Amino acid sequence: EITREELTRAATEASLLFEREVIDKTPVGVHGGAGLRGSISSHIKQLKDGPLGIVSSNSPYAVPVELGTKAHFPPIEPLQDWVKHKLGIKDDKEAKGIAFAIALKISKKGTKGQFMFKQTFDEQKENVTALFVDAQERIVRRLAGAA
């Protein structure tokens, strides 16, 4: 029970750290924090061998933003919304024209991945390891105190 408590504590801390850092690295879209950033969350799953911290997104945009895309012709309407929001273009016709130009570029080159999950993992590996080393030390102290 002591081991499970301490590992759950470490997994929770690591997951929350990872969640915060991924969100900070995630691009802000048309919907601001309610968009892709707002879809990123963490939770702990209790497995037979111990807790597993999971940080994920249920957004259909998460994987394409993380990894980028091959060349494809995207729908114009979401790009038009993005152009209006990000570039401050008010005129529908002008926004549609800019969105179409962006769509043409994506159709030739695809999109570049942002790798917010991978970058966070690479940057936070040592901090997460330290959280579990601390948990190990707490387990030993608690078990020694229980004896």
Disulfide bonds with the S-S distance in Angstrom:
none
